[in-house]
């Protein structure tokens, strides 16, 4: 338990740097948004491509199909529990109810999980987590949008499946497929092999900026949150569902279903994450209650400082 708390504090220290940068005026809302776009569209795709290409073969990737299936399952469990809970939780209006349902469905499945997985299992674990986000991205733009809009899907949501991270995954799969079917290999020490290695090293170096910058962005966004009316019944219910009930249900399924040990470990970390920081932006886009989303982000991340060590200590140790 002690080592888990220490590792989580290491992650929190990176988030705190973002909070301090925002409080000291080194970052503002526009700068945070620009860094977020940089991480999402350049650094994170570079990390995806470099990690998958250097860690997997195509058969190895296919053998880990349970990872994206597991993240879809995780979000689907949250969707179902949130739908049931919304029948009894007292809301002020439809927008708050939809924001609540989204928070139950989608969690912080990559940028908070990434440093924890990296600390525990290194580059191999990071590769598994990144591949699992295929399922998470599908869930965000299907189940997540259905929660925010009241069970409706549109072409705009489905177009988001063609994001830069998804493009990087597809490019990595294409590269691995080409390597698998192509009998020719560049000679070791030759110009082509050296060029390939140099390009991969450059991509990998760019990708390594993903975790620290993502944590700084998260800290900066949390510093600007001004959620009102904390600890109303919907927020209390959401904290309990997001940090206790939903993870408990998902972890039970992970234990019962025949997942490989490595996949189960990574999916365990994903399952216990708090609400997604991006939910504030998505609530704005889809006319849900962004103030409620801001409160959920703040409260579940504070609560996760307690629940993540407890869950990981219980399941992984």
C-alpha angles and dihedrals in degrees: 000000000000094000091049091053091048091051092048090050088054089057091045090053090062090050089049089056088060091049091050092046089054095045092049093049096248088122131032133184094274093047091048090051091050093050089047090054090047092053095044098044104031117012100038094045088049090052090048095050097042095045097046095044094047097042107037142049118208093258089048091053092049090049090060096056088124090073098069089035088054094052091049087051090050093053093042091055089052091047092052095045092046091050091053094043091050088065092067107024112097110239131185092224149333094281091057091047092053093048088050091051092050092050090054091049105044127041136179090286101167122011097051094034093049099070092043092051090045092053092048104039108009125216094339091058091045090054091052092048092049092051089049090060089074086076093041093054091049089050094049094054096041113028093023094052090044089055093049096046102036100262097319127129125193138184091257091063094046091050088063087068085075092065125141093261090052090046089053091051091050091047090051092049090049091050092050091046091051091049090049097051098035111088093195120087126186113253116257110257092017125126096255093049091047091049092049092049092047093051092048090048090052092049090047092050092052090048093054089071090066100087101046095042093045089053092048089051090050090051093048092050092049090051090059096047113114102178115179130216099019119193098030113147096265091054092046090050092048094051090052093046098042097045104030118013101040095043089047092053093046094047090051090054092046088054094047099043122072100255120157112253093248092050092046091053094052093043089050090060091048092049095058098049121120127239120312116262088215089064090085091059094042092049088056092049095050097038096248122139105288092181089058089048090052091051090048093052092050097044098043093048090051091047091047089065084072103031100045094059090044094050095042092044090051098044107028103036 
